[in-house]
Amino acid sequence: MMQRLRNNSNFLKVDGVSHALLRLYRTEPHSDDPILSRIFSEMETLLRDMKMESKKPLIALINDRLAPYLTALAQNDSATYGEFERKTDEVIARENGGRGTKQIKTQGT
């Protein structure tokens, strides 16, 4: 299962990881999956409209929709989605400081 971002990640890191995920998504040959397309479209909208203090919707999108869906895709079709899931997981792991957590931790946990 993919890692998830920690909720106490600062805005600039969440913004950075989101942009890195978008760049990665755009370079993948299988980026025509309709659900992934919707998730990344929402990510772009949130990045464009987000205020500095409001990172929770973006973290929730990554943790609650992208990570579980991409994990399921990779489990069902590792030849097509396995590498994309691995690279996405690496981007999130870098944000989490390389820790093996599976989700973003909330402030104070």
Secondary structure, DSSP 8 states (H G I E B T S, - for coil): ------TT--HHHHHHHHHHHHHHHHHSTTTT-HHHHHHHHHHHHHHHH--TT--HHHHHIIIIIIHHHHHHHHHH-HHHHHHHHHHHHHHHHHHTTT---SS---TT-
